[in-house]
């Protein structure tokens, strides 16, 4: 039965990739048509070039993602003094990889919205486009294009000074992304302390390995700051008591070497919204 489920999930993943690529092609066609119209209207070439560089990657992600795989081990790190909120990028880039959403999307403004888990836990969120303009722009873009809907929260930490829920991997097990990785880290606390309610971006060893994964801190958390820390992109403004009561307090299934693992309550992002101001 497991092999049949894995085969089905693999087919679903391939179909999501096909839809994503098709949407990317559609948006590229629309972008070129807009540029052509701008030229006809007599808009200066330098303005057209600026519009071209601002084109965005399209994300489509509504189906249930693949089940947890053996790769989850690589999404964990040592729990000792170097505790981390790691992601599993496909490489360790020294610069941006792929079509990263434009840094200008966040407009240096505050954005408010919601993330709903399992249809019953709604978290109010606030993203800081001034303190973390690149990360906020990426998160806004992903939310607006429904990338997160249907993805899972695959990793829970519940130690005394190490409490977070990590979400947003394309494959649901800490691996996969939306075709890009970016950096550098923004707005990381120098002392490595992430207060309750912090929303931060997970990454691998490189400062340019941020992708789609983020983590929600539900209790003051100490993380290793020596390698650059983690981008603080915003905060949870409401709903943490519900998150703890319904999900995090239920514990971890099969903890790994660092004490983290899948939450016992399977957790899926069932909705997300964002708006400026």
Residue pairs with C-beta under 8 A, 6 or more apart in sequence:
5 67
6 66
6 67
9 64
9 65
9 66
9 67
10 66
12 63
12 64
12 65
12 66
13 65
13 66
13 171
15 63
16 60
16 61
16 63
19 60
20 58
20 59
20 60
20 61
20 178
20 179
23 58
23 59
23 60
24 57
24 58
26 58
27 55
27 56
27 58
28 55
31 51
31 52
31 55
34 51
35 48
35 51
35 52
38 47
38 48
38 51
39 48
53 102
54 102
54 104
55 99
56 99
56 101
56 102
56 105
56 141
57 98
57 99
57 100
57 101
57 141
57 178
57 179
57 180
58 145
59 141
59 142
59 145
59 146
59 147
59 178
60 145
60 146
60 147
61 146
61 147
61 148
61 149
61 150
61 151
61 170
62 146
62 149
62 150
63 150
64 150
64 268
65 150
65 151
65 152
65 169
65 170
65 171
65 172
66 171
66 172
66 173
67 172
67 173
68 154
68 172
68 173
68 262
69 171
69 173
69 175
71 88
71 171
71 173
71 174
71 175
72 154
72 155
72 173
72 174
72 256
72 261
72 262
73 256
74 88
74 174
74 175
75 86
75 87
75 88
75 154
75 155
75 169
75 173
75 174
75 175
76 86
76 155
76 174
76 256
76 257
76 258
76 260
76 261
77 83
77 84
77 86
77 258
78 84
78 257
78 258
79 159
79 162
79 257
79 258
79 259
79 260
81 224
82 224
82 226
83 157
83 162
83 222
83 223
83 224
83 258
84 223
84 224
85 157
85 164
85 166
85 200
85 202
85 203
85 215
85 223
85 230
86 174
86 202
86 203
86 204
87 169
87 174
87 202
87 203
87 204
87 209
87 210
87 211
87 213
88 169
88 174
88 175
88 204
89 177
89 181
89 203
89 204
89 206
89 209
89 211
90 177
90 181
91 97
91 181
91 209
92 204
92 205
92 206
92 209
93 181
93 183
93 206
93 208
93 209
94 206
94 208
95 183
95 208
96 180
96 181
96 182
96 183
96 208
97 180
97 181
97 182
97 208
98 179
98 180
98 181
99 179
99 180
100 134
100 138
100 180
100 181
100 182
101 137
101 138
101 140
101 141
101 142
101 180
102 137
103 133
103 134
103 137
104 133
104 137
105 136
105 137
105 140
105 141
106 127
106 129
106 130
106 133
106 136
106 137
106 140
107 129
107 276
108 129
108 130
108 133
109 129
109 130
109 276
109 277
110 126
110 127
110 128
110 129
110 130
110 276
110 277
111 126
111 127
111 129
111 136
111 140
111 234
111 274
111 275
111 276
111 277
112 124
112 125
112 126
112 127
112 237
112 274
112 275
112 277
113 124
113 125
113 126
113 127
113 143
113 272
113 273
113 274
113 275
114 122
114 123
114 124
114 125
114 271
114 272
114 273
115 122
115 123
115 125
115 148
115 269
115 271
115 272
116 122
116 123
116 269
116 270
116 271
116 272
117 123
117 153
117 243
117 247
117 267
117 268
117 269
117 270
118 246
118 247
118 265
118 266
118 267
118 268
118 270
119 270
119 271
120 242
120 246
121 239
121 242
121 243
121 246
121 247
122 238
122 239
122 242
123 216
123 236
123 238
123 239
123 240
123 243
124 236
124 237
124 238
124 239
125 199
125 234
125 235
125 236
125 237
125 274
126 234
126 235
126 237
127 136
127 139
127 140
127 199
127 233
127 234
127 274
128 136
128 187
128 232
128 233
128 234
128 235
129 136
129 137
129 140
131 186
131 187
131 232
132 186
132 187
132 231
132 232
132 233
132 234
133 186
134 182
134 186
135 186
135 187
135 201
135 210
135 231
135 233
136 233
136 234
138 182
138 210
138 212
139 214
139 233
139 234
139 274
140 274
142 148
142 168
142 178
142 212
143 272
143 273
143 274
144 274
146 272
147 178
147 212
148 167
148 168
148 212
148 269
148 272
149 269
149 270
149 271
149 272
150 268
150 269
150 270
151 167
151 168
151 169
151 170
151 172
151 212
151 268
151 269
152 167
152 169
152 172
152 266
152 267
152 268
152 269
153 165
153 166
153 167
153 168
153 247
153 263
153 267
153 268
153 269
154 166
154 167
154 169
154 172
154 173
154 174
154 262
155 165
155 166
155 174
155 215
155 260
155 261
155 262
156 164
156 165
156 166
156 247
156 248
156 251
156 252
156 260
156 261
156 262
156 263
157 163
157 164
157 165
157 166
157 221
157 258
157 259
157 260
158 248
158 251
158 252
158 259
159 259
161 219
161 220
161 221
161 222
162 221
162 222
162 223
162 259
162 260
163 217
163 218
163 219
163 220
163 221
163 248
164 194
164 215
164 216
164 217
164 218
164 221
165 215
165 216
165 218
165 243
165 247
165 248
165 263
165 267
166 174
166 202
166 213
166 214
166 215
166 216
167 213
167 214
167 215
167 216
167 267
167 269
168 202
168 212
168 213
168 214
168 269
169 175
169 176
169 177
169 212
169 213
170 176
170 177
170 178
170 212
174 213
176 212
177 211
177 212
178 211
178 212
180 211
181 206
181 208
181 209
181 210
181 211
182 208
182 210
182 211
183 203
183 206
183 207
183 208
183 209
183 210
184 207
184 208
184 228
185 201
185 203
185 207
185 210
185 228
185 229
185 230
185 231
186 231
186 232
186 233
187 231
187 232
187 233
188 225
188 228
188 229
188 230
188 231
188 232
189 225
189 229
189 232
190 225
190 229
191 225
192 222
192 223
192 224
192 225
192 229
193 220
193 221
193 222
194 200
194 217
194 220
194 221
194 222
194 223
194 230
194 232
195 217
195 220
196 217
196 218
196 219
196 220
196 240
197 217
197 218
197 235
197 236
197 237
197 240
198 216
198 217
198 221
198 232
198 235
198 236
199 214
199 215
199 216
199 217
199 232
199 233
199 234
199 235
199 236
200 214
200 215
200 217
200 230
200 231
200 232
200 233
201 210
201 213
201 214
201 215
201 230
201 231
201 233
202 210
202 213
202 214
202 215
202 230
203 209
203 210
203 211
203 213
203 230
203 231
205 227
207 228
210 231
214 233
215 230
216 236
216 243
218 240
218 243
218 244
218 248
223 229
223 230
246 265
247 263
247 265
247 267
248 263
250 263
250 264
250 265
251 263
251 264
252 259
252 260
252 261
252 262
252 263
252 264
253 261
253 262
253 263
253 264
254 261
254 262
255 261
